[in-house]
């Protein structure tokens, strides 16, 4: 495969990082001239980062595109199988539920007949075993599913803030301190040439 990492790419990347690291060995920012020099180093380091990212992208982009194409190809097949499987499981569960309902009704009827002396316990057990044998073909698990029936009644503790949306609205001036949001400024050093 052409996208494999070759020795030249590895050596160039290592060299770039080592060279950048050596620039700062023993360097201290403690005066105006060193601050200016630090700014130059910051620009160089940013360029080095971009170089590493470019090398990484040159290798990963074709792989990611191939992965996406493969996943897109198989997606409809997987979705169809999942749908078929879901429907079959639903049908099986409905049938087992139906058997269980009939079993409960039959148990009541048999208990009544045993109490009245119309059938003996051995015969009653044999009839009930037939229901167990029908259900024994598959394993059924009962899951508890939570469904929201009224969002307005859900306590605030269970809501998650959308920080991206809040940031956009605050920076645009649509919300502010009245809504519990404040825009503050932080200084971040950015190198320049």
C-alpha positions as CSV (number, residue, x, y, z in Angstrom):
1,X,0.0,0.0,0.0
2,X,1.4,3.4,-1.0
3,X,0.1,5.1,2.2
4,X,2.3,3.0,4.5
5,X,4.7,5.1,6.6
6,X,8.1,4.9,5.0
7,X,11.5,5.4,6.7
8,X,12.0,8.8,5.0
9,X,8.8,10.1,6.5
10,X,9.7,8.8,9.9
11,X,13.2,10.2,9.8
12,X,12.0,13.6,8.6
13,X,9.4,13.9,11.3
14,X,11.8,12.8,14.1
15,X,14.4,15.3,12.8
16,X,11.9,18.1,12.8
17,X,10.9,17.5,16.4
18,X,14.4,17.0,17.6
19,X,15.5,20.2,15.8
20,X,12.7,22.2,17.4
21,X,13.4,20.8,20.8
22,X,17.1,21.8,20.6
23,X,16.0,25.4,19.8
24,X,14.7,25.7,23.4
25,X,17.3,23.8,25.3
26,X,18.5,26.2,28.1
27,X,16.4,29.1,26.7
28,X,14.6,31.3,29.2
29,X,12.2,34.2,28.6
30,X,13.6,36.9,31.0
31,X,14.0,40.1,28.9
32,X,12.5,42.0,26.0
33,X,15.0,40.5,23.5
34,X,14.3,37.0,24.8
35,X,10.5,37.7,24.5
36,X,11.1,38.6,20.9
37,X,13.2,35.5,20.3
38,X,10.5,33.4,22.1
39,X,7.9,34.8,19.7
40,X,10.1,33.7,16.7
41,X,10.5,30.2,18.3
42,X,6.7,30.0,18.8
43,X,6.2,30.7,15.1
44,X,8.8,28.0,14.2
45,X,7.2,25.5,16.6
46,X,3.8,26.2,15.0
47,X,5.3,25.6,11.6
48,X,6.8,22.4,12.8
49,X,3.4,21.3,14.2
50,X,1.9,22.0,10.8
51,X,4.5,19.9,9.1
52,X,3.8,17.0,11.3
53,X,0.1,17.4,10.8
54,X,0.6,17.5,7.0
55,X,2.6,14.3,7.1
56,X,0.0,12.6,9.2
57,X,-2.8,13.8,6.9
58,X,-1.0,12.6,3.8
59,X,-1.1,9.1,5.3
60,X,-4.4,9.2,7.1
61,X,-6.7,10.9,4.5
62,X,-6.5,8.1,1.9
63,X,-7.0,5.5,4.7
64,X,-10.0,7.4,6.1
65,X,-11.5,7.8,2.6
66,X,-11.1,4.0,2.0
67,X,-12.6,3.2,5.4
68,X,-15.6,5.5,4.7
69,X,-16.2,3.9,1.3
70,X,-16.1,0.4,2.8
71,X,-18.5,1.4,5.6
72,X,-20.9,3.1,3.2
73,X,-20.9,0.0,1.0
74,X,-21.8,-2.3,3.9
75,X,-24.1,0.1,5.8
76,X,-27.4,-0.8,4.0
77,X,-26.7,-4.5,4.4
78,X,-26.1,-4.2,8.1
79,X,-29.2,-1.9,8.5
80,X,-31.4,-4.4,6.7
81,X,-30.1,-7.3,8.7
82,X,-30.6,-5.4,11.9
83,X,-34.2,-4.6,10.9
84,X,-34.9,-8.2,10.0
85,X,-33.4,-9.3,13.3
86,X,-35.3,-6.8,15.3
87,X,-38.6,-7.8,13.7
88,X,-37.9,-11.5,14.3
89,X,-37.0,-10.9,18.0
90,X,-40.2,-8.8,18.4
91,X,-42.3,-11.6,16.9
92,X,-40.6,-14.1,19.1
93,X,-41.1,-12.0,22.2
94,X,-44.8,-11.5,21.4
95,X,-45.3,-15.2,20.9
96,X,-43.6,-16.0,24.3
97,X,-45.8,-13.3,26.0
98,X,-48.8,-14.9,24.5
99,X,-47.7,-18.4,25.8
100,X,-47.1,-16.9,29.2
101,X,-50.6,-15.4,29.3
102,X,-52.2,-18.7,28.3
103,X,-50.0,-20.4,30.9
104,X,-51.3,-18.1,33.7
105,X,-54.9,-18.7,32.6
106,X,-54.3,-22.5,32.5
107,X,-52.6,-22.5,35.9
108,X,-55.6,-20.8,37.4
109,X,-57.9,-23.4,35.7
110,X,-55.7,-26.3,36.8
111,X,-55.5,-25.0,40.4
112,X,-59.2,-24.9,40.5
113,X,-59.6,-28.4,39.1
114,X,-57.0,-29.8,41.5
115,X,-58.8,-28.0,44.4
116,X,-62.1,-29.5,43.2
117,X,-60.4,-33.0,42.9
118,X,-61.1,-33.2,39.1
119,X,-57.5,-33.9,38.3
120,X,-54.5,-35.1,40.3
121,X,-51.2,-33.2,40.8
122,X,-49.2,-35.4,38.4
123,X,-51.5,-34.7,35.5
124,X,-51.6,-30.9,36.4
125,X,-47.7,-30.9,36.3
126,X,-47.7,-32.6,32.9
127,X,-50.0,-30.0,31.4
128,X,-48.0,-27.1,32.8
129,X,-44.7,-28.6,31.6
130,X,-46.0,-28.4,28.0
131,X,-46.0,-24.6,28.4
132,X,-42.5,-24.6,29.7
133,X,-41.4,-26.8,26.8
134,X,-42.8,-24.3,24.3
135,X,-40.9,-21.4,25.9
136,X,-37.7,-23.4,26.3
137,X,-36.9,-23.1,22.6
138,X,-35.5,-19.6,23.1
139,X,-34.2,-17.3,25.9
140,X,-36.2,-14.3,26.6
141,X,-34.8,-11.4,28.6
142,X,-37.0,-8.6,30.0
143,X,-35.5,-5.2,29.6
144,X,-36.7,-2.0,31.4
145,X,-37.0,0.8,28.8
146,X,-37.4,4.4,29.9
147,X,-39.6,6.5,27.7
148,X,-40.1,10.2,28.2
149,X,-43.8,11.0,28.3
150,X,-43.6,14.7,29.3
151,X,-40.3,16.6,28.9
152,X,-41.6,19.6,30.9
153,X,-41.7,17.5,34.1
154,X,-38.1,16.3,33.9
155,X,-36.0,17.9,36.7
156,X,-33.3,20.4,35.7
157,X,-30.6,18.1,37.1
158,X,-31.1,15.8,34.1
159,X,-30.6,18.3,31.3
160,X,-27.2,18.8,29.7
161,X,-26.0,22.2,28.5
162,X,-25.1,22.7,24.8
163,X,-21.9,24.8,25.3
164,X,-21.4,25.4,21.6
165,X,-24.9,26.8,21.2
166,X,-24.5,28.9,24.4
167,X,-21.1,30.3,23.3
168,X,-22.5,31.3,19.9
169,X,-25.5,33.0,21.4
170,X,-23.5,34.8,24.1
171,X,-20.8,36.0,21.6
172,X,-23.6,37.3,19.3
173,X,-25.2,39.1,22.2
174,X,-28.4,37.1,22.2
175,X,-27.9,36.0,25.9
176,X,-26.1,37.5,28.8
177,X,-25.9,37.8,32.5
178,X,-29.7,37.9,32.8
179,X,-29.6,34.3,31.4
180,X,-26.7,33.3,33.6
181,X,-24.0,33.7,31.0
182,X,-21.0,36.2,30.9
183,X,-18.4,36.7,28.2
184,X,-14.9,37.2,29.6
185,X,-11.6,37.7,27.8
186,X,-8.5,35.6,28.4
187,X,-5.1,36.4,27.1
188,X,-3.6,33.6,24.9
189,X,-0.1,34.0,23.5
190,X,0.0,33.7,19.7
191,X,3.3,34.0,17.9
192,X,3.6,36.5,15.1
193,X,6.2,37.5,12.5
